[in-house]
Amino acid sequence: MAKIAVALEQALARRRARGEAGRATPRIIARNEGWSVADVLCTSGPQDRCFEEHHAQYSIAMVLAGTFQYRTALGTGLMTPGALMLGNPGLAYECGHEHAEGDRCVVFWFEPEYFERLAGTEFRVPRLPPLRSLAPLVASTAAGVTGTSGVAWDELAVRVAVGVAQLAARQSSDQTALPLNAEARVTRVVRAIEARPDANLSLTNLARDSGLSPYHFLRTFERLTGVTPHQFVLRARLREAATRLVTEPRKVIDVALDSGFGDVSNFNRAFRAEFGVTPLEYRRASA
């Protein structure tokens, strides 16, 4: 995901240099009857007010870099890399960047009739966490948006609509109270993981960075992101590796080591568990 994060950092640097207010800038990358896909760079930060907006269509936004807060009548959620933001037509929402600047998402928009023909129901939760079953969809989208891999967007849009709707139907929205400053603490840790997924990211070190005990950090992190710290770190490393396999002609062992894995055998096992194929098979299928 390094190339994706670099584009976001460059956009943030331009905004700071020009002294401009933050904003979301969509770029349509594919469309057909009933659906469209946009690469959206948002440069908003704590200094920018958030405004109420409304989803015009069914919306599935994959977060590829950065973090933000999402608030709707369906519930609220901390959006992190690998998570999906969900919206129904007419649903009011706010996106805020109270704790850090910027994010980059790929948004799939669906006309109501088209989406309902595919998925059959509206969303009842505001987001999906970075689940294992979403990893192939997120990795394919990330490779496609960088332009380094050919993607059949019409096929991917159908898989996204159906797969996400099925997963969302099995999720529940947990709106229990959070500890003081929980979002800020977890956001700080998520940004550190995103910047260096190959670093020493043990539970003890992550908890220390958050200012919480390991027990309270574990509970708070899972409550906000939907996955444990270990699962989040592992999936961040695997997304990075999947992108490198498609975009860089390097040996698998080099990709594994640069993505934070200690040896290639552990990497191969984790990659197959996440994506259902070996790293070499994934590279060949994406060629």
Beta strands, then each sheet from edge to edge (+ up, - down):
strand 1: 24-32
strand 2: 35-42
strand 3: 53-54
strand 4: 58-66
strand 5: 68-72
strand 6: 75-79
strand 7: 84-87
strand 8: 92-96
strand 9: 103-110
strand 10: 127-128
sheet 1: 1+ 2- 9+ 4- 7+ 10-
sheet 2: 3+ 8- 5+ 6-
end
